[in-house]
């Protein structure tokens, strides 16, 4: 009876060690995926910030151009006596 118990105990211990190793490998893979996702998210945030800066610059240029055109239009109309 003792031999059966020892054999069962050794089998369970071996299975437990295998399961622990598999769990460690799965946890390590999940951590690597998490870290990759965090890096990808950070890169996307950086890209978004750069695009927002470009958009702000473009809007500023458009506003300057519109103001310049409005001033030229007003000067033209005043010179022609239209206004």
Residue pairs with C-beta under 8 A, 6 or more apart in sequence:
74 83
77 83
